[in-house]
Amino acid sequence: MKTTGYFRSFRYRADRAIIEDDWILRAIQHPERETVQEDGRIRRWVRTEEMGGRYLRVVLQPDSETVHNAFFDRGFKP
């Protein structure tokens, strides 16, 4: 999985360390929703049953494969 320096610098924060690579890959490959930001980055969401149904947002670079950010999105409405 390709990642940015930004992602790697925040990866081990307590609130992000629980996010598994498999969940990130699931969001990349099988998102429930996708939007494109004005800067070209791509937001993808996936429901994680392993975390009680919380939604994981993964932000990708415009190349659609490099992970820039990943976090549980408390404000997401399916």
Sequence and secondary structure as in RCSB ss.txt:
>XXXX:A:sequence
MKTTGYFRSFRYRADRAIIEDDWILRAIQHPERETVQEDGRIRRWVRTEEMGGRYLRVVLQPDSETVHNAFFDRG
FKP
>XXXX:A:secstr
 EE HHHHHHTTSTTTTT  HHHHHHHHHS SEEEE TTS EEEEEEEGGGTTEEEEEEE TTSSEEEEEEE TT
   
